[in-house]
């Protein structure tokens, strides 16, 4: 199921060709879009909700890996295959500072799974333009849900310079690039 929030590209036709149900909304709000998709799935009897992004590719067995954790929710890691225009120094800086291991503490909407029961008990995704995933995980923790922080459910996401979530992964990569440039400039002096 793909929620299309004010999309103007070919996502809808590509998703439909791949056999996905598509629903268009006009919220310009990732929290609202994720909540809408979750409600749609719950209304159809879903017991487990798995979330990713349009610019992300999940590995085969992604949902099975989440379910094997035996937790109420699973926070997985992300990797980037194509660094595009970011450059080698930024890639190395990101990989040196990112904890891609078991018991990490990253929260990515592009790699998040949660039982319907725990999702509802936590109040679901809030309507935030950014960090809706972090807010949900905090609410899950407050509600007493068990969380797995695992590198096993893996996804590969893009290193886009154009993004909607002002504090999301795209913004993180821009921050890492700035830090990398500052380190490189400092090394030159």
Secondary structure, 3 states (H helix, E strand, C coil): CEEEECCCCCHHHHHHHCCCCEEEECCCCHHHHHHHHHHHHHHCCCCEEEECCCCEEECCCHHHHHHHCCCCEEEEEEEECCCHHHCHHHHHHHHHHCCCCCCCCCCCCCCEEEEHHHHHHHCCCCCCCCCHHHHHHHHHHHCCCCEEEEEEEEEEECCCCCCCCCCCHHHHHHHHHHHHHHHHHHHHC
